[in-house]
Each structure stands twice: as C-alpha cells, then as structure tokens.
Amino acid sequence: MISLVLLSSLATASAAGLTATDRVFLANAVRGNNYEMQAARLALRMSAAPDVRHYASMMLRDHRKLGANVKWAVAQADPAMMLPKTVTYKQADMLRNLRLSGRNFNMVYRQQMVKSHNETYQLFDKYSRAMQANPVLQNTIRAAKPTVRMHWDHALQLPR
C-alpha cells in the first residue's frame, strides 16, 4: 500500500522538486540517521548485553531501509541533490561520549537513543504535516513514523 501511495504521487513530485522545507528537513533527518547508525555500530562493538545488541541490529536494518527509501524519494525530485554523509558537531560529541563511556555504555546508549528518537519523531511529525513539502518524500516520512515510534519505545526498554 505504501508503494502505491509513493508511485501515485511520483509524477507530481518530479515536477515539484524539493522545497526549502524539504531541504531543511533532509539536512536534519539524514544527519540524525547517520548518527543513529554510527551509535548502533558502536553498540554492536562495545556492548555485551543481548537486548542492546538486538536493538542495535534492528536499528541498522531499519535505518538502512529508511535511508534507501529517502534516497529514492529525493532522487525522484532532484537527482543532483547530495545528502549529508556526516553528523552534526553535537552528534559527534555524543558519539565520542558513547565511545568513552566504558562500563556505563548501556546506560549512555539508552539515554542517547531515547533522546534521539524523541527528537526524530518530533521532526518527522512536524514535516509530515508541512504544507510546502515534496509529496513523495513526505509520504516516505509518514510511512516511517511508526518505525521511529517503535525504536523510541524499544529504547525506553533498554537496560539502564
């Protein structure tokens, strides 16, 4: 069903291109995705807790899928658009803190994932209601909101 919605708005989106709203959203959302994937890779290397490792694996799988869907939607509207490959300075600091957390890794990872998914959900929610947004990208984000919420809920259940 999601594919039908995306395909039905493809012609409109291709002509519409990306708006300023889309570009601001993408700058924030893609960097957030990059951060959460890097944090998940750290969790797989640094945590022995099965719940944390399972969560990190789920994060990588789901974030790869979302990243591919976003890239596809962007390519339909603006094939020349280059998405960020980095994280923000704040996210780089969070990753550094995570690497240096030692025995507190699980607690720090949990805190960061709860905060990050809260922020991501708010960002996705606001964008999904934006009036000046590319319809294909917007539908992609609307379809991803339940997964972001699930990640947030699962993060709350991680060991402290």
HELIX and SHEET records of a PDB file:
HELIX    1   1 ILE A    2  SER A    8  1                                   7    
HELIX    2   2 LEU A   10  ALA A   16  1                                   7    
HELIX    3   3 ALA A   20  MET A   46  1                                  27    
HELIX    4   4 PRO A   50  ALA A   77  1                                  28    
HELIX    5   5 TYR A   89  ARG A   99  1                                  11    
HELIX    6   6 GLY A  102  ASN A  104  5                                   3    
HELIX    7   7 PHE A  105  SER A  128  1                                  24    
HELIX    8   8 PRO A  135  LEU A  156  1                                  22    
END                                                                             
